[in-house]
Amino acid sequence: MDQEVLPQTHHMKSAEQTTCCIVGSGPAGAILSFMLARKGIPVILLESHLDFDRDFRGDTLHPSILEVMDELGLANRLLQLPHTKFSLVAPPATAGSGLQFDLHDLKTRFPYIVMMPQTRFLQFITSEAQHFPSFRLVMGARVEELIEEDGQVRGVRYRAQDGWHEVRALLVVGTDGRFSRLRKLAGFEPIASSPPMDVLWLRLSRKPDDAHGLMGRFGGGRALIFLEREEHWQIGYIIGKGTYQQVHAAGLEALRQTIAETVPDFADRVVELTDWKQVSMLSVEANRLPRWYRPGLLLLGDAAHVMSPAGGNGINYAIMDAVAAANILTAPLQTGQVTVADLAHVQRRREWPTRIIQTIVNFMQESLLKAALDPNGSFSFPSFLGWPLVRKLPPLLFGFGILPEHVQQEERRRPGWSPVGTWIVGTIMLLTLAWIIRRLMRRS
Ligand SMILES: Cc1cc2nc3c(=O)[nH]c(=O)nc-3n(C[C@H](O)[C@H](O)[C@H](O)COP(=O)(O)OP(=O)(O)OC[C@H]3O[C@@H](n4cnc5c(N)ncnc54)[C@H](O)[C@@H]3O)c2cc1C
């Protein structure tokens, strides 16, 4: 039996009991809280920060997310908040390849990507959740300990400005992001892959006659992505893994020059870049947990699998995890009996879509990005991307990802396929996809 060890110094300011304690109010935690609270399930959402202020995060709301918002009755109000949106995606090329992917062809009410600061999105979801009496959000609550008894997680202890507090719960969900404290406390070790890049995010102003949407310039050792925002361009300067110190040492002028040379239209705007504080470095990581749960504890979103930012997968898959978890766990939480089989069902449902997209993104990063970042290499997109049938795939993947989830909290969901069946089908799909891509790459 695991002994509950309570450090002598902890004097609890409060001790609460709830049904579901969710740790971390990022996209996964906020959506899961909303979905459980709307079904009357008592939820306490603990967020370590005092506000939702966060810069340069996954700010893309994909059609899959917008459909979920619609199913939850939130889409119209969400789209009244300031945002930009785009349907045309020009894959990065040396000087604009003319190749474009169009999301208009997708069969959905929302054939576009909405760009909205994550701060605004999270404020919106949590303030909508406040309408449900069973929801409570605690800001400034840093979870530092798990309460474990009899081999089962029974709750958490968090530190707030006024001291320590305790929350006991039937289920604890860790949605506390890429540096997940709960993952460490549970003793889980992620399997990491090493993407060959890091990203420097920065902003430059927009002009009325600029192009719209998402665009990029790759080649000659440089790779830049441009995302249209409300009043500016969000620019991702992709650099080789671990080379930030070199870029920094070369100086701000060198960075300005690189942008100006790569995209001459921006030459007159690079003067806006006057301080390294305007540049935010994202160390691109990708990893996944072999196991997402223990009795009484489930990890979701970045805490279970860190995604490369390529394709906006981080926010999309975090939210899809939350929707799947709410669908599967609503009935068990309502009846007060969450079994390990229920938690395993959530992992089974979400793990293989996550692994497939990680494999595709790894492959693209390894082959295409490496070529783009090689100063002596030449870079061009494979011509098969322009083929009529093939060009329908990127908008589908970008818009919906693999296995988009829908809100289905009404009935008790039974585990569908057996784990073995899921893995056989997943592996066959992966191998087939890798084989097709290899054949096509060789031909072009
Ligand atoms: C600089 C940056 C740029 C990014 N750019 C992109 C991008 O362009 N495209 C993309 O798709 N993704 C991007 N991402 C990743 C994307 O933001 C994440 O994949 C997504 O937000 C994951 O959602 P989540 O809910 O799982 O976790 P997070 O959004 O990380 O939320 C975790 C929450 O848990 C809280 N927390 C952490 N520890 C504790 C604790 N001990 N107690 C209580 N609360 C805690 C955190 O404060 C945070 O609010 C970026 C991430 C970063 C950091």
PDBQT file of the ligand as one rigid body, heavy atoms in Angstrom, charges set to zero:
ROOT
HETATM    1  C1  LIG A 501       6.034  29.657 -27.716  1.00  0.00    +0.000 C 
HETATM    2  C2  LIG A 501       5.072  28.613 -28.228  1.00  0.00    +0.000 A 
HETATM    3  C3  LIG A 501       4.623  28.686 -29.532  1.00  0.00    +0.000 A 
HETATM    4  C4  LIG A 501       3.764  27.714 -30.018  1.00  0.00    +0.000 A 
HETATM    5  N1  LIG A 501       3.336  27.790 -31.298  1.00  0.00    +0.000 NA
HETATM    6  C5  LIG A 501       2.475  26.859 -31.765  1.00  0.00    +0.000 A 
HETATM    7  C6  LIG A 501       1.977  26.922 -33.081  1.00  0.00    +0.000 A 
HETATM    8  O1  LIG A 501       2.333  27.810 -33.853  1.00  0.00    +0.000 OA
HETATM    9  N2  LIG A 501       1.080  25.989 -33.481  1.00  0.00    +0.000 N 
HETATM   10  C7  LIG A 501       0.646  24.980 -32.618  1.00  0.00    +0.000 A 
HETATM   11  O2  LIG A 501      -0.197  24.160 -32.981  1.00  0.00    +0.000 OA
HETATM   12  N3  LIG A 501       1.119  24.895 -31.389  1.00  0.00    +0.000 NA
HETATM   13  C8  LIG A 501       2.006  25.791 -30.935  1.00  0.00    +0.000 A 
HETATM   14  N4  LIG A 501       2.447  25.719 -29.667  1.00  0.00    +0.000 N 
HETATM   15  C9  LIG A 501       1.968  24.597 -28.837  1.00  0.00    +0.000 C 
HETATM   16  C10 LIG A 501       0.526  24.798 -28.389  1.00  0.00    +0.000 C 
HETATM   17  O3  LIG A 501       0.375  26.045 -27.788  1.00  0.00    +0.000 OA
HETATM   18  C11 LIG A 501       0.203  23.650 -27.461  1.00  0.00    +0.000 C 
HETATM   19  O4  LIG A 501       0.323  22.429 -28.187  1.00  0.00    +0.000 OA
HETATM   20  C12 LIG A 501      -1.198  23.706 -26.896  1.00  0.00    +0.000 C 
HETATM   21  O5  LIG A 501      -1.411  24.910 -26.226  1.00  0.00    +0.000 OA
HETATM   22  C13 LIG A 501      -1.367  22.516 -25.961  1.00  0.00    +0.000 C 
HETATM   23  O6  LIG A 501      -2.468  22.673 -25.159  1.00  0.00    +0.000 OA
HETATM   24  P1  LIG A 501      -2.543  22.011 -23.719  1.00  0.00    +0.000 P 
HETATM   25  O7  LIG A 501      -3.866  22.410 -23.179  1.00  0.00    +0.000 OA
HETATM   26  O8  LIG A 501      -2.210  20.575 -23.805  1.00  0.00    +0.000 OA
HETATM   27  O9  LIG A 501      -1.345  22.658 -22.862  1.00  0.00    +0.000 OA
HETATM   28  P2  LIG A 501      -0.916  24.172 -22.623  1.00  0.00    +0.000 P 
HETATM   29  O10 LIG A 501      -1.525  25.094 -23.604  1.00  0.00    +0.000 OA
HETATM   30  O11 LIG A 501       0.557  24.162 -22.504  1.00  0.00    +0.000 OA
HETATM   31  O12 LIG A 501      -1.565  24.524 -21.217  1.00  0.00    +0.000 OA
HETATM   32  C14 LIG A 501      -1.044  24.010 -20.023  1.00  0.00    +0.000 C 
HETATM   33  C15 LIG A 501      -1.540  24.892 -18.880  1.00  0.00    +0.000 C 
HETATM   34  O13 LIG A 501      -1.178  24.277 -17.655  1.00  0.00    +0.000 OA
HETATM   35  C16 LIG A 501      -0.709  25.262 -16.754  1.00  0.00    +0.000 C 
HETATM   36  N5  LIG A 501       0.158  24.573 -15.792  1.00  0.00    +0.000 N 
HETATM   37  C17 LIG A 501       1.395  24.066 -16.015  1.00  0.00    +0.000 A 
HETATM   38  N6  LIG A 501       1.863  23.483 -14.898  1.00  0.00    +0.000 NA
HETATM   39  C18 LIG A 501       0.908  23.623 -13.956  1.00  0.00    +0.000 A 
HETATM   40  C19 LIG A 501       0.800  23.233 -12.589  1.00  0.00    +0.000 A 
HETATM   41  N7  LIG A 501       1.792  22.578 -11.962  1.00  0.00    +0.000 N 
HETATM   42  N8  LIG A 501      -0.320  23.545 -11.899  1.00  0.00    +0.000 NA
HETATM   43  C20 LIG A 501      -1.350  24.209 -12.499  1.00  0.00    +0.000 A 
HETATM   44  N9  LIG A 501      -1.298  24.608 -13.798  1.00  0.00    +0.000 NA
HETATM   45  C21 LIG A 501      -0.193  24.315 -14.526  1.00  0.00    +0.000 A 
HETATM   46  C22 LIG A 501       0.026  26.247 -17.668  1.00  0.00    +0.000 C 
HETATM   47  O14 LIG A 501       0.157  27.521 -17.052  1.00  0.00    +0.000 OA
HETATM   48  C23 LIG A 501      -0.895  26.267 -18.889  1.00  0.00    +0.000 C 
HETATM   49  O15 LIG A 501      -1.892  27.261 -18.773  1.00  0.00    +0.000 OA
HETATM   50  C24 LIG A 501       3.333  26.651 -29.172  1.00  0.00    +0.000 A 
HETATM   51  C25 LIG A 501       3.768  26.588 -27.851  1.00  0.00    +0.000 A 
HETATM   52  C26 LIG A 501       4.655  27.542 -27.382  1.00  0.00    +0.000 A 
HETATM   53  C27 LIG A 501       5.132  27.417 -25.962  1.00  0.00    +0.000 C 
ENDROOT
TORSDOF 0
